[in-house]
Amino acid sequence: MFLRCKTRKKDGKTHRYWSVVENCRRKGGGMVQRHVLYLGEINDAQRAA
């Protein structure tokens, strides 16, 4: 499992949205990434706390 950050520019500001993602192996041998948990936007003040 790992954290994935998606950035988006909205109204001239940069917003970062975080989610927890897991790698899963398929029966055919391929790998897919499964979205486990959406954490939402974590701004700099929340990150410092």
C-alpha positions as CSV (number, residue, x, y, z in Angstrom):
1,M,0.0,0.0,0.0
2,F,1.1,3.5,-0.7
3,L,-0.2,7.1,-0.8
4,R,-1.1,8.7,-4.1
5,C,-1.3,12.4,-4.5
6,K,-3.4,14.0,-7.3
7,T,-2.8,17.7,-7.9
8,R,-5.4,20.0,-9.4
9,K,-5.3,23.7,-10.2
10,K,-8.6,25.4,-9.3
11,D,-9.1,29.2,-9.3
12,G,-5.4,29.8,-9.6
13,K,-4.6,27.7,-6.5
14,T,-3.0,24.2,-6.4
15,H,-5.0,21.6,-4.5
16,R,-3.6,18.2,-3.5
17,Y,-5.9,15.3,-2.9
18,W,-4.6,12.1,-1.2
19,S,-5.7,8.5,-1.4
20,V,-4.4,5.1,-0.3
21,V,-3.7,2.7,-3.1
22,E,-2.9,-1.0,-3.1
23,N,-1.2,-3.2,-5.8
24,C,-3.2,-6.3,-6.7
25,R,-2.1,-9.2,-8.9
26,R,-4.7,-10.5,-11.4
27,K,-5.1,-14.2,-12.3
28,G,-3.6,-13.6,-15.8
29,G,-0.4,-12.3,-14.3
30,G,-1.1,-8.6,-14.7
31,M,-1.0,-6.0,-12.0
32,V,-3.7,-3.5,-11.2
33,Q,-3.9,-0.7,-8.6
34,R,-6.9,-0.8,-6.3
35,H,-8.2,2.4,-4.6
36,V,-8.6,1.5,-0.9
37,L,-9.3,4.8,0.9
38,Y,-9.9,8.4,-0.1
39,L,-8.3,10.8,2.3
40,G,-9.4,14.1,0.6
41,E,-7.5,17.3,0.6
42,I,-4.7,17.8,3.1
43,N,-3.4,21.3,3.1
44,D,-0.1,22.5,4.5
45,A,-1.5,23.5,8.0
46,Q,-3.0,20.0,8.4
47,R,0.2,18.3,7.2
48,A,2.3,20.3,9.8
49,A,-0.1,19.2,12.6
